[in-house]
Amino acid sequence: MQGALESQLHLLDMFAAIRALMKSSIFPSAALLFLIPAVAFSATNVVNLSHYDMIRPDFATMKRQGIVGVIHEATYPPFVRDPKYLDRQMEALQAGLLWGAYHYANGSDPIRQADHFLSVVSSAWSQANPAVRPSAGVLLVLDFEKNGHYPGGTMRADQAVAFVERIRSRTGVYPGIYSGEYHLAQVLNSPRVTPAQKQVLSNCWLWVANYSKEPRATAPWNYWAMWQYCGDGKCRLPRSAYPIGIANIRKAELNIFRGSRNDLADFWQRRAWNPSGGAPRLESKLTAEL
């Protein structure tokens, strides 16, 4: 009991110090995010899905259980639309959830990959009921992991740079980058990756997978924004704090955002792309220009 009380007092002291620092104009509040331990605010609040999840997700129950947003695979090699993406977008928006989309990358032309991804996301968004579409739009993500089951090999760091720059030029926002902690560190610590390339990637927000422990900071980022602690039910962390299921999905892919629920909603608003505010040109026209 005494140890628990001391821990609570220490946590209160820590937040008091943080509040004092935030009042200082010389200490940006965004920089504080990596100083706060994840356990101070950890909660499962984002689910990611793909066509590999065969069950029909119960999005209404997800929301009641605390989920704020869903990030779904939209495209994967070679230029394939996820067949579950459109219907699940409709159902998730109807349930009042925020929506995101990711592209599973390979080693082919990154510009074509980016254009195909945006074409699919924009087309699906245009079919959603405007009455339930959140103003934030769609949170975009590049799935930059080792590719062992789709054709085309694994995307290189220079290709990732080209992909995110293409997304930025067409939408006005940089996407997030998702990867396993080990793979990301291995790739970005290579001497073949230049400081300029790392600088471009640092404009993206970081989403890291680690099923055993909280991820460390991976250069060039100072902190992760989102942590996938569970993939397909695989998780080696205590079940009491890190559940592996949500709603009717027993073996889910679950994530913790570094911040509160309000912080997450604000993050989505600032980082997402609203296709209805300026949809990209038709993919057929883009392909003709390549």
Secondary structure, 3 states (H helix, E strand, C coil): CHHHHHHHHHHHHHHHHHHHHHCCCCCCHHHHHHHCCHHHCCCEEEEEECCCCCCCCCHHHHHHCCCCEEEEEEEECCCEECCCHHHHHHHHHHCCCEEEEEEECCCCCHHHHHHHHHHHHHHHHHCCCCCCCCCCCEEEEEECCCCCCCCCCCCCHHHHHHHHHHHHHHHCCCCEEEEEHHHHHHHHCCCCCCHHHHHHHCCCCEEEECCCCCCCCCCCCCCCCEEEEEECCECCCCCCCCCCCECCECCCCEEEECCCHHHHHHHHHHHCECHHHCCCCCHHHHHHHC
